[in-house]
Amino acid sequence: MMKKAIVYCLLSVCLFACKKGLMTHEAAREAAEEFYSMLIEGNYKGFVEGYADAENMPEDFRSQLADATAQFMAKDDMRSLCRVEATSDSLSEDSTAYVMLQLHFNDSTSEQVGLSLILTETGWKMK
């Protein structure tokens, strides 16, 4: 019985430490950049899987959302998106973050967007 309690405590500490390791400005920024990089690469399914509640969505809905994302990215103003970089962020005690991203386009223009994230057991996900 004592062994189980010790193992449980060690596991809890380890999981807490792992989650705390992800609760950094750098980790939130990297996740936000990764999600938008998926858009640039045309990985719309991966982008949709980046939503915190994606696993609870019906497969048909996820597929439709990926298709809608592809249509949005095919628009003239988004087609030339070539690079993304996180410029600032804010972390909250409730395991949420808001990351500002600078989107760079082939025509030397840029645009700033904000992305809300939540820290889950598997890492940062989009809200």
N, C-alpha and C positions, 0 to 999 in steps of 0.2 A: 504494500500500500504506500509506503514511504517512497519507494522507487518511482511509482507512478506520479506522485506529487512533485518530486524533484524533476522528473522528465518534463512534466507539464509546465513547471515554472521556467525551466531552461528554454523550452520551445516558445513560450510566451515572450520571454526576454528577447530571444532571437528574432521572432517575428516583429516585435516592437522596434528593435534596432534596425532591421531591414527597412521597415516602413519609414523610420526616422531618417535613414540614409537617402531615401527618395524625397523626403520633405526638405529639399534644398532648392534654392533659386536656379542653380545650374540644371538640375534634373527636370524641373518644370519647363525651363527654356528649351532644353534638348527635345523634350516630348512634343512641345508645340511646333518646333521647327521640323521634326520628323513627320508630323501629321500633314503639314503643308508641303513638305518634300514629296509625299505620296501623291499629292495632287499634280505636282510638276511632272512626276514620273508616269502619271496616268494610272496609278494604282488606286482606283476609286473604291474598290471593294475593301482594301486595307484601310483607307480613310474612314469609311463607314464603320468598320470594325473598331475604330478608335473612339467611338462614342461609348460612354460609360454604361449605357443601357442596351448596347447593341446585341448582347447575347440574349436579351429578353424579347427582342423584336422577332416577329415571324420572318422566315427566310424570304418570302415573297416581298415583304416590305423592305428588307435590307437590299434586295436586288433592285427594287424600284428606286430606292434612295441612291444607290450607286449609279444607276442610269441617269437620274436627275442631276447628280453631281457631274457626270461626264458631259451632259448637255450644257450645264452651266460653264464648265471649263472650256467648252468648244466655242463660246462666244468670243467675238473679236477682242474685247478688252481683257480677257483672261488667257487667251491662247498664247500670248507672248510672255507669260509669267516664267521667269527663268531662275530666280533665286529668292530665298527667304532667310531672314535673320531676326532673331529675337533682340529687341532693343531695351526692354524693361519688363519688370514683372512685380507682382506683389503676392505674397503668401499670407494665408490666414491660418489661425489656430485650428480651424475646422477642416483642415486638409483640403483646402481649395486654393486655387491660384488664378491670377488673371495675367496673361502674358501679352505684351504688345509686340506685334511682328511687323517688320518692314518688308513689303513685297516688292521685288525688283523686276522690272519688265525689260524686254529686249530693246525697247525704244528709249532707254535711259530714264524712264519715269519710274516713280515708286509710289506706293500707297501704304498707309499704316492701318492695320486691323488689330482688334483685340480678340483674344481667345480665352474663354473660361475653361478651367480644368478642375478635375477632382481626383484626389489620390485614392486609388482602389488597391485591393490586395495584389493586383498584377502590375501596378504602376499608374502613371498619370494617364487619364482619359479625358476626352472632351465632354463637357456638360451638355 
